[in-house]
Amino acid sequence: MTAVTTTQLQPARIREVVRIALERPDAELASLAVTPAAHVVDNMTTESLHHVAGTLDDGTAWRLFAKVLQPASASPLMQFIPPEHHEPVMANLDWLDEPRVYRSGLRGDLPDGLRLPLVYAIDEADDRIVLWLEHVDDAGAWDLDQYADAARLLGRLSGRWPEGRVADELGIGRRDLGYLFFGKLSTVDIPVVTSDEHWRDPVLRSVADDGFRADLHRLIAAAPALIALEGRLPHGLAHGDATPHNLLLDAAGGAGGDLVAIDWSYGCRGPYGADLGQLLAGRFDAGDADPADAPRIAAVLLDAYLDGLAAEGVEVDRSAVEAAWAIHLAIRSAISAVLVDHRTGLTDDERAAMLARRVAVARIGLDLAAQVRTD
């Protein structure tokens, strides 16, 4: 057997979970490998992600996915957050929310075409939680039809689970954008993105002009009013981080497959439409989409989401859904779009390409937010 790289992932426990997953109580492992996932972890409540795979003594191959959770206070990122903001960060990033979602009745009442990953076991300690999950092979091809399907399913999800039901049956709360804006963004990111020194960077100037910079300043000034409006909009269940990388098209699901919603760390009661922000931004931030495609993708999302709400019998003003989308896209993706310091070792060409992708999405967020009425 190869060495286990995390203390929570011991061979004896892995064997027990494999037995549960395969429903073979006497199964013995012939081989075992624990491999860190390539995904960059930037969630404060995620310590690590691991592919766990091997064979049984009869040659049967098996695979699991292990997600190790931690309190946000244990994240190295906490050192960059001023102490006066630690309490709201801890309140908004509750590391117990994801296990709470998986243990809830949500799994049994999802719209057709959307499901949660199988959860084989949840191991809890005082300072760490290990989620032992189904390993899902993603066959997703994110064309316009797939974006529309995902937006429609997210609309149905939120419409089927209005805020009162989420509070009563899932036990998860709202996640106010104020903790992000008045915390990390205001104290760390905004002083940088509004500085003349930052905008003297020729790589940045090659993809973002003075008009973009001026609109960014207007967004920052309007952000407190936008955040206040967000709290008054109608709410339902939001995934919270509905990027395409967290919506896997199950390769084993046959024609059409099932969309598997993973990573519920940010699951919350959110305004209808909030999930569209991350749905649009995700593949661009990860480098998997062409900046020129951003407007075409954005154009299909709102109508598809509204169709999903309507399919669940929810009637809500179009402008309210569009406002929630605009606010989340702008606050979460536009303000920090011109910062790529967290991606080290990039050449100038790589930085320019990443900035171009982020700016393309941010441009949409800036334009949408500028149309939102907060009075």
DAFEN-V657086 format. One record per pair of residues at least 12 apart in sequence whose ideal C-beta (glycine too) atoms are under 7 Angstrom apart, sorted by the first residue. I is the first residue (numbers start at 1). J is the second residue. Records with the same first field share a line. If there is no record, write none. Layout:
BEGIN
I->J / J
END
This chain:
BEGIN
1->31 / 32
2->32 / 33
4->34
5->34 / 36
6->48 / 50 / 68
8->68 / 123 / 128 / 130
9->34 / 50 / 52 / 66
11->32
14->32 / 52
15->29
17->64 / 120 / 121 / 132
18->62
20->120 / 121
21->62 / 64 / 120
22->62
27->56
28->56 / 57
29->54 / 56
30->55 / 56 / 57
31->54 / 55
32->54
33->53 / 54
34->50 / 52
35->50 / 51
36->48 / 49 / 50
37->49 / 50 / 51
43->265
44->72 / 75 / 77 / 78 / 93
45->69 / 70 / 72 / 93 / 95 / 265
46->67 / 69 / 265
47->68 / 69 / 70 / 128
48->68
49->67
50->66
51->65 / 135
52->64 / 65 / 66
63->135
64->132 / 133 / 135
65->133 / 134 / 135
66->130 / 132
67->131 / 133
68->128 / 130
69->95 / 98 / 128 / 129 / 131
70->95 / 127 / 128
71->95 / 127
72->89 / 90 / 93 / 95
73->90
74->127
80->188
81->183 / 184
82->187
85->183
88->179 / 183
89->179 / 183
92->175 / 176 / 179
95->129
97->172 / 264 / 265 / 267
98->131 / 264 / 265 / 267
99->122 / 129 / 131
100->170 / 171 / 172
101->170 / 172 / 264 / 267
102->116 / 119 / 122
104->169 / 170
105->169
106->170
109->160
110->157
111->153 / 156 / 157 / 160
113->153 / 258 / 259
114->153 / 157 / 259 / 261
115->258 / 260
116->261
117->133 / 134 / 136 / 260 / 262
118->133 / 134
119->131 / 133
120->132
136->248 / 250 / 260
137->251 / 252
138->248 / 249 / 251
139->249 / 251 / 257
140->244 / 248 / 249
142->244 / 283
144->296 / 297 / 300
147->297 / 300 / 301
148->300 / 304
150->247 / 259 / 279
151->276 / 279 / 301 / 304 / 305 / 308
152->304 / 305 / 307 / 308
153->259 / 308
154->239 / 242 / 275 / 279 / 305 / 308
155->304 / 305 / 306 / 307 / 308 / 309
156->308 / 311 / 312
157->237
158->236 / 237 / 238 / 272 / 309
159->236 / 308 / 309 / 312 / 314
160->312
161->236 / 237
162->236
163->235 / 236 / 269
166->236 / 237 / 269
167->269
172->267 / 268 / 269
173->268 / 269
174->235 / 268 / 269
175->240 / 266 / 268 / 270
176->231
177->227 / 230 / 331
178->227
180->331
181->223 / 227 / 331
185->335 / 336
189->335 / 336 / 339
190->220 / 335
192->339
193->216 / 335 / 338 / 339
194->217
199->213
203->348 / 351 / 352 / 355
204->338 / 355
206->352
207->352 / 355 / 356 / 359
208->338 / 355 / 359
212->359 / 363
215->366
216->334 / 335 / 366
219->330 / 334 / 335 / 366 / 369
220->335
222->369
223->331
225->374
226->327 / 369 / 372 / 374
229->323 / 374
230->271 / 324 / 327
233->271 / 320 / 323 / 324
234->271 / 272 / 316 / 320
235->269 / 270 / 271
236->272
237->269
238->268 / 270 / 274 / 275
239->261 / 264 / 267 / 275
240->266 / 267 / 268 / 270
241->263 / 265 / 266 / 278
242->275 / 278 / 279
243->278 / 279 / 282
244->282 / 283
245->282 / 286
246->261 / 262 / 263
247->259 / 261
248->260 / 262
271->324
272->309 / 316 / 320 / 321 / 324
273->305 / 321 / 322 / 324 / 325
274->324 / 325 / 328
276->301 / 302 / 305 / 325
277->325 / 328 / 329 / 332 / 333
279->301
280->297 / 298 / 301 / 329 / 361
281->329 / 333 / 361
284->357 / 358 / 360 / 361
285->357 / 358
287->354 / 357
289->357
291->356 / 357 / 360
294->360 / 361 / 364
295->364
298->364
302->321 / 322 / 325
305->321
306->318 / 321
322->368
323->372
325->368
326->365 / 368 / 369 / 372
327->369 / 372
329->364 / 365 / 368
330->365 / 366 / 368 / 369
333->361 / 362 / 365
334->362 / 365 / 366
337->358 / 359 / 362
338->355 / 359
340->354 / 355
END
